[in-house]
Amino acid sequence: MLDSFSELETDALTELVNVSVSKAAVTLSKMVQGGVSLTVPKVHVVPRASAAAALTTRADDQLVAVGEEFQGSFSGAAVMVFPVSNSLELVRAVLPHMADLDEIIEMEQEALSEIGNILINSCLSTLANMLHQRITTSLPRVIYGAALEILTYGGTTESDQVMVFHVDFTMKERGIKGFILIVMSVSSLMALRQSVAAMIAPYAGRA
């Protein structure tokens, strides 16, 4: 499906996601008061089940995610994912004044939801603004489960073809690792391509 994108469009799309996720990483870095490193975004069009299998080989079997669906000229879901074993440490990093473990556990879901909401909205709003598009997002939802359960967030089935943008993040000082996914149905692919093509049109003939 990505074959329909020109090399320039693919490069532009990758850079758009890179800038969007990088802005979210800066926000996260300020929240945890520590460094956050990112990998270069990877873009794949695969069945959801295949994407889940690939994620399972890189992460713990049990994951926690904060997801939001988005709607606009292109639609999909954005999900921040990390091992369950990291969830309390992330909450502790964002809420350092909470020293009591029972208090942290009690606040875990609410805190994760708020953290995910801030990061995902930062990422999606940056992407939409650069493409001169408007999108709306759902309320955040915290999901516990395996990779396939998280990747079927949004109501689609494991056999559906999806376009996945995958970026790993690491907070070495805290021992926290995870990844950010932007998952879109292939039906949104052409609308996204049109937005990317319109953005780069003024520069396409300058090579």
C-alpha positions as CSV (number, residue, x, y, z in Angstrom):
1,M,0.0,0.0,0.0
2,L,2.9,2.3,0.7
3,D,3.9,1.7,-3.0
4,S,1.4,4.4,-3.9
5,F,3.5,7.0,-2.1
6,S,6.4,8.6,-3.9
7,E,9.8,8.5,-2.3
8,L,9.4,12.2,-1.4
9,E,6.0,11.6,0.1
10,T,7.2,8.7,2.2
11,D,10.2,10.7,3.5
12,A,7.9,13.6,4.3
13,L,5.4,11.4,6.1
14,T,8.2,9.8,8.2
15,E,9.6,13.2,9.1
16,L,6.1,14.5,10.0
17,V,5.7,11.6,12.5
18,N,9.2,12.1,13.8
19,V,8.6,15.8,14.5
20,S,5.2,15.0,16.1
21,V,6.5,12.3,18.4
22,S,9.6,14.3,19.2
23,K,7.4,17.2,20.5
24,A,5.5,14.7,22.6
25,A,8.9,13.4,23.9
26,V,9.9,16.9,25.0
27,T,6.6,17.1,26.9
28,L,7.3,13.8,28.6
29,S,10.9,14.8,29.4
30,K,9.6,17.9,31.2
31,M,7.0,15.7,33.1
32,V,9.6,13.2,34.4
33,Q,12.4,15.8,34.6
34,G,14.7,13.5,32.7
35,G,15.9,12.6,29.2
36,V,13.8,10.7,26.7
37,S,15.4,9.1,23.7
38,L,13.5,8.1,20.5
39,T,14.1,5.8,17.5
40,V,13.4,6.9,13.9
41,P,9.8,6.2,13.1
42,K,9.1,3.0,11.1
43,V,6.1,2.7,8.8
44,H,4.5,-0.6,7.9
45,V,1.2,-1.7,6.2
46,V,0.4,-5.2,7.6
47,P,-2.4,-7.2,9.1
48,R,-3.0,-6.3,12.7
49,A,-2.1,-9.8,13.8
50,S,1.3,-9.5,12.1
51,A,1.9,-6.2,13.8
52,A,1.0,-7.6,17.1
53,A,3.4,-10.6,16.6
54,A,6.2,-8.2,15.8
55,L,5.5,-6.1,18.9
56,T,5.4,-9.2,21.2
57,T,8.9,-10.2,20.2
58,R,10.1,-6.8,21.4
59,A,8.1,-6.3,24.6
60,D,6.8,-8.1,27.6
61,D,3.7,-10.3,27.1
62,Q,1.6,-8.1,29.4
63,L,1.4,-4.4,28.4
64,V,-0.4,-1.3,29.5
65,A,-1.4,1.3,27.0
66,V,-3.2,4.6,26.9
67,G,-5.1,5.0,23.6
68,E,-7.2,7.7,21.9
69,E,-9.1,7.4,18.7
70,F,-9.0,10.4,16.3
71,Q,-11.3,11.5,13.5
72,G,-10.9,13.9,10.6
73,S,-9.9,13.8,7.0
74,F,-7.9,10.7,8.1
75,S,-8.8,8.6,11.1
76,G,-7.2,6.0,13.4
77,A,-5.9,5.5,16.9
78,A,-2.8,6.7,18.7
79,V,-1.5,4.5,21.6
80,M,1.3,4.9,24.1
81,V,2.5,1.4,25.2
82,F,4.9,0.1,27.8
83,P,5.3,-3.0,29.9
84,V,3.1,-3.4,32.9
85,S,6.2,-3.6,35.0
86,N,7.0,0.0,34.1
87,S,3.6,1.6,34.9
88,L,4.1,2.4,38.5
89,E,7.6,3.8,37.9
90,L,6.2,6.1,35.2
91,V,3.5,7.4,37.7
92,R,6.2,7.8,40.4
93,A,8.4,9.8,37.9
94,V,5.5,12.1,37.0
95,L,4.2,12.5,40.6
96,P,7.4,12.5,42.7
97,H,5.6,14.0,45.7
98,M,3.8,10.7,46.1
99,A,6.1,8.5,48.3
100,D,3.5,6.0,49.5
101,L,3.2,2.9,47.3
102,D,-0.4,2.4,48.2
103,E,-1.2,6.0,47.1
104,I,0.6,5.5,43.8
105,I,-1.2,2.2,43.1
106,E,-4.5,4.0,43.8
107,M,-3.7,6.8,41.4
108,E,-2.2,4.6,38.7
109,Q,-5.0,4.5,36.2
110,E,-6.0,8.1,36.6
111,A,-2.4,9.2,36.3
112,L,-1.7,7.0,33.3
113,S,-4.8,8.3,31.5
114,E,-3.7,11.9,32.1
115,I,-0.1,11.3,31.0
116,G,-1.3,9.5,27.9
117,N,-3.8,12.2,27.1
118,I,-1.2,15.0,27.3
119,L,1.4,13.1,25.1
120,I,-1.0,11.8,22.5
121,N,-2.7,15.2,22.0
122,S,0.7,16.8,21.7
123,C,1.7,14.3,19.0
124,L,-1.6,14.4,17.1
125,S,-2.1,18.2,17.2
126,T,1.4,18.7,15.9
127,L,0.8,16.3,13.0
128,A,-2.6,17.9,12.2
129,N,-1.2,21.4,12.3
130,M,1.7,20.6,10.0
131,L,-0.8,19.1,7.5
132,H,-3.3,22.0,7.9
133,Q,-6.0,19.5,9.0
134,R,-8.4,19.4,11.9
135,I,-8.9,16.3,13.9
136,T,-10.9,15.4,17.0
137,T,-9.9,12.9,19.6
138,S,-11.8,10.6,22.0
139,L,-11.3,10.5,25.7
140,P,-8.2,8.5,26.7
141,R,-8.6,4.8,27.6
142,V,-6.2,2.7,29.7
143,I,-5.9,-0.8,28.3
144,Y,-4.1,-3.8,30.0
145,G,-3.4,-6.9,27.9
146,A,-1.2,-8.5,25.2
147,A,-0.1,-6.8,22.0
148,L,-3.0,-8.0,19.9
149,E,-5.6,-6.7,22.3
150,I,-4.0,-3.3,22.2
151,L,-3.7,-3.3,18.4
152,T,-7.4,-4.1,18.0
153,Y,-8.3,-1.1,20.0
154,G,-10.8,0.9,18.0
155,G,-13.0,-2.0,17.1
156,T,-11.2,-3.5,14.1
157,T,-10.3,-7.2,13.7
158,E,-6.9,-8.9,13.7
159,S,-7.2,-9.6,9.9
160,D,-7.6,-6.0,8.9
161,Q,-4.8,-4.3,7.1
162,V,-3.4,-1.3,9.0
163,M,-0.7,1.3,8.6
164,V,1.4,1.4,11.7
165,F,3.8,4.2,12.7
166,H,6.1,2.8,15.4
167,V,8.5,4.8,17.5
168,D,10.4,3.3,20.5
169,F,11.2,5.6,23.5
170,T,13.5,5.1,26.5
171,M,14.0,6.9,29.8
172,K,17.3,5.4,30.9
173,E,17.4,7.2,34.3
174,R,14.1,5.6,35.2
175,G,14.6,2.3,33.5
176,I,11.4,2.9,31.5
177,K,10.9,1.8,27.9
178,G,8.0,1.7,25.6
179,F,6.7,2.7,22.2
180,I,4.2,5.0,20.6
181,L,2.0,3.7,17.8
182,I,-0.2,5.6,15.4
183,V,-2.5,3.0,13.8
184,M,-4.6,3.9,10.8
185,S,-6.9,1.8,8.5
186,V,-5.8,1.5,4.9
187,S,-9.0,3.3,3.9
188,S,-7.5,6.5,5.5
189,L,-4.3,6.1,3.6
190,M,-5.3,8.0,0.5
191,A,-6.7,10.9,2.5
192,L,-3.4,11.1,4.4
193,R,-1.4,10.9,1.2
194,Q,-3.4,13.8,-0.3
195,S,-2.6,15.9,2.8
196,V,1.1,15.1,2.6
197,A,1.1,15.8,-1.2
198,A,-0.5,19.1,-0.7
199,M,2.0,20.1,2.0
200,I,5.1,19.2,-0.1
201,A,3.7,20.5,-3.5
202,P,5.5,23.8,-3.3
203,Y,8.8,22.1,-2.9
204,A,8.4,19.0,-5.1
205,G,9.8,20.7,-8.2
206,R,12.9,22.1,-6.6
207,A,15.0,19.0,-6.5
